[in-house]
Amino acid sequence: MLPGDPGPGSSAGPSPRESIGEQLARGWRSFSFEFFPPKDAEGEEVLWRSIRELESLRPTFVSVTYGAGGTTRDRTIAITRRIATETTMLPMAHLTCVGHTTQEIRTILATLREAGVRNVLALRGDPPAGPRTAWVPTPGGVDHACDLVALVREATGFSIGVAAFPEGHIDAPSLDHDVQVMKAKQDAGAEFAVTEMVLRASDYFSLVERCRAAGVEIPIVPGIMPILNLRSMTRMVELSGRQMPAQVLDRIMPLEGEPEKLRAEGIRISAELCDELLAGDAPGLHFYTLNRSKATREIFAALGASA
């Protein structure tokens, strides 16, 4: 299924009442979008305009992130509730270990259930002081994503996703250790995984190969971040402990002083990456939208044209 083919809301696709885990287990190719809670009224307006514009693409689900230390907890819940009640889309709320006791996490899960949200992405989360700083446990909480998955599983009724890392988690001592963490998350009850932004298709395929060899059988959906601005993209890549691929820099560096041309080339690079991932049997694509719809819609149009 490529963009424009029968999707979750059609008679030919899976029922929108099915959880994300159920849809992926049935073999439906997933196309999904990620949003973050805005900081002000202007950002809220941009967010909901983007949500409405992307709704017509019939995504399998949309996810809403969770601020560092739980700072956006109420807004995350409010947005996912509104998506569940006011749109045709299936929402997934992010949930992290940071800044919460186990009892507080149970309370959050009860609130999500009451809001009609049945899909959760369970994450350790960034350290309280921010990316690339030391992890500090929360007294009375849980320290690892696999423990959070188990806690969500105890609540029952939730479909649970987790994060995966094409080049290994920044804190993992080795790729072998990283994949064992993935196995622990699966064993705790995770039904699917979504990767951080994929920079090279080969990194994603290597991750899947390592996981399958270690007994990780859950679907792993690659994350896509369109390259729209060289400085911001480079910064995000560095925060994840990685480097921009040379083959990408060779194409966009000559355009550094021409933002419109750089953006157009970035869209082409992202569309080519998506094509390669889908051709290699990725179970779908998860777009990090940064609360904007235009780039994602342009990539979808390119994918539809190449189908």
N, C-alpha and C positions, 0 to 999 in steps of 0.2 A: 504494500500500500504506500503510494507516494502522495504528497500533498495534492488534494483535489479528488482522490479516490474515496470510496465509501469509508466513512470514519465512525467514531464512537456514537454519533447521534443518528446514524442512518440505520435502516432496516437491515442492510448488508453487513453492518459492523457489530461489535460487541455492545451489550447494553450499558448505558451510562451508569446504571446502578451497580455494575460489577466494580470491584476494587481494582486498583492498579495491578496488584499482584495477580489477580485472576485474569485480567486481560492479557498480561504478558505471558502467563502460563499457557493460555490458549493459543499463543502464537501470533497475536495481532501486533503488527508493527506500530510502535508508539511514537507519536510526535507531541512534544510537551514544551511548556514555557515556564520560565522562572521569573518571579517578581520579588521586590523587596519593599517593606513598609516605608512609605515616604515620611519625610521629616516635617512637612508643612502642608498647608492647604493647596499651594500651587503644585507641589509634588503629587498630592492626592489626585488632583485633576488630571495630571499627565498620566498617572497610573491607570485610572479608570478609563480614560480615552484609549490607552493602549490595550487594556483588557477587552474593551468592546470591539476594537479593530481586529484583534487576534481571534476573537471568539468565532468569527466567520470561517476560520481555517479548521474548525472542528478538532481542536487538540484532544489527545487522549486524556491529559490532565494538565493542571497548572500547579506550580508550587510557590509557596510564599516563605521567604527566608526568616531567620530568627536572629536578632541583633546580638552582638557580643554581650555576654553576661546576662542574657535575657532581657536586654533593654527595650526590645520592641515586642515583648510577649503579648501585651493586650492588643496592640495594633495587628500583629500577625493573626491572632484569633479573630479579630473583627473583620479583617480582609477575607480570611478563608470562610468565615460565616457568610459574608455577603456574596462571595462567589458561589457558595453552595445554594443560597436561596434566591439570588437575583440573576444568575446566568445559567447556561446549559452546561457549563464546564465542571469537571470533577476536580476539587481542590485537594492539595496535599500540604500539610503544615510541617515546617521544620521544627525540630525539637533538639536541644543540646543539653549536655551534662553541666554546662557552665552556670554557676551561681544558684543552683537549686538543690535542695534536699530531695531525698526520694519521695517524701510526702508531698512536697510542692509539685514534683513531676506528676504524681498521681492526680493531684488536683487539676493540673493543666490538662491532663488527658480526659478527665471527667468534663471539663469545660469544652474541650474540642468535641467530645461525643455529643454533648448537649447542643452544640452549634451545628451538628450534622456533618462533621468532618471525620472521616473514617480512614484516612490515609496519612501516614506520618513518615517523615524522613528522619531517622534517628542518627544523630551526629555527636561526636565528642565535642566539637566546636573549637574555635580558636582559643588560645590561652586568654585569661581575663585582661592581661596587659596588651594583647594584640598579637598578630602573626609574628612569627620568628622570635617570640619570647618563651620563657620557661613555663611549662604547664604547672598550674597550681590547683590541687584538688579542692573541691568544695566540701567542708565538713558536713557529714551526714548525707552526702550525695554519692554519685557514682563517677568513676574516673575514666571509664572506657566505653566506647560505642557499643561493644557487645553486651555490656552490663545494662546499658540503656535499652537496647533491643529486648533483652529479657524482661525488663521492667514494663515496657510497652506491651509485650506479649502477655504478661500477667493480667493486664487490664482487659484483655479479650476484645474482639470486634474490630481491631485495627489491622490494616495491611501495612507492613513495615518495609520501608526502603532504607538503604544505607549508602554511604559514599564509597567510591573506589578511586584509585589514583593511578593513572596510566604509567607514570614514571616512579611510582612508589610514594608513600606518604613522607612528608618532609622530616618527620621524626622517626621514621622506620630505619633501623640499623642496616637493613638489607632488603632486597626485593623478596627473598624467601620469607623473611619475617613478615613483610607487608602482606603477602598472600595468606600466611597463616592467620593473620588478624581477620582477613576476609572470611576464611573458613570458620573462625570463631563466631563471627557475626551471623553467618548462615546457620550455624548450629544453634545459635540463640533464638532464631526465629525470623531472620530477615528473608524476604521473599524476592527482592530485586535490589539492584544497585544502580546508582547514577554516578558517572565519573565527574571529577573536576574537568575543566576545559581541556579538550584534546588538542595538542599542537601538531601532532603527526599521526596519521592513521596507523602507522607501524607500531607506535607506542600502545595504542588501544588494542590492536590484535595481539601484541605480546602479552599484555595484561590478561586478556581472555585466555590465552594459551597457558599461562602460568596458573591461573585460577582453575581451569579444567583439570590440569595435571594434579592439582592439590585436592580435587574433589569438590570444588565450588561449582555448583550447577545452576545457580540462580541467574536470570537474565541480567546482563550488564549493559546499561544504556549509555552511550557516549555523550558527554556534554560539549556544547558548541558555543564559543564566544566569538562573535564577528569582530574582525579587526577594523575599527573605525577611526582610531586615534593611536598613533605610534607610541606616544609617551605614556598614556594611561594603560595601554595593553602591555607594554614592557614592564611597567610597575606591577601590574597584577601577576604577571608571570614570575617576576623576581620574588614576590611575596610567597609564592608557592615553592620557592627553592629551585626554580628551573630557569632555562634560557630559551629565548626565541630561536626556533630552528633557522639555520643559516639560509636554507632555501626560501624561507619566508622573508627574511631580512633582505635578501638579494632582490626581491621583487618590490618591496615597499620602501626601502631606504632611499632609492633615487627619487621618490615622490614625496619626501618629507616636507618640502616647502610648498607642496601643492595638495592641500587637504582634500579637495573634492576628488582628485585623481587617486590619492592614497585610499580614500574611503571606497571608491569603486573597485580598486584592485583588491582591497581587503574583503569585499563581498564576494568577488570571484574566487579568491583563495578559500573562503569558508564554504562556498557552494561546491568547489572541487573536493574539499575534504569530506563534505557530507556524501557526495556521490561515491567516493572511495569507501567510506564506512558502510554505506548501504549495500554496495556491490559485494562487500566482504561479509554480508549477513549480520550486521549489527541489528539488534532488535528494535531500533528506533533512533531518535535524536532528541536531545533535551537542550533547548536554547536558553542561554543566559541573556535575557533581553535588556537588562539595565533599565527596566520600566519603559522602554521605547519599542514601538512596533515596526517601524519602517524597515530596518535592516533585516529583521526576521522575515517580513513579508517579501522582501526582495530575494532572499535566499530561497524561500518557498517557490517563488515564481521561476527562479532559475532551475530548481530541481524539477518542477513540473514540465518545463520546456525540454529538459534532457531525458524525461521518462520515455 
